[in-house]
């Protein structure tokens, strides 16, 4: 392959790697936030369950 094609392939690989790292980081942060919500605000689960039972 010529130089332009190699540069394009390298930049695409780097871009995809960067996007993958960002997606994994965001997913892990969302899991941490959910865990913190269950630890520090457990009443929210009970309120949601009560509302579901009232609606049925």
C-alpha positions, 0 to 999 in steps of 0.5 A: 500500500502507498503512504496515504493508505497506510496513514489512513488505516493507522488513523482509523485504527487509532480513532477506533481504539480511542472510541473503544476506550471512551465507551468502556470508561463511560460504561464503567462510570455508569456502573459505579454510579448505579452502585453508589446510588444503591449504597447511598440512596436505597430508598429509591428502590423501595419507592419505585417498587411501591409505585409499581404495585400501586399502578397494578 
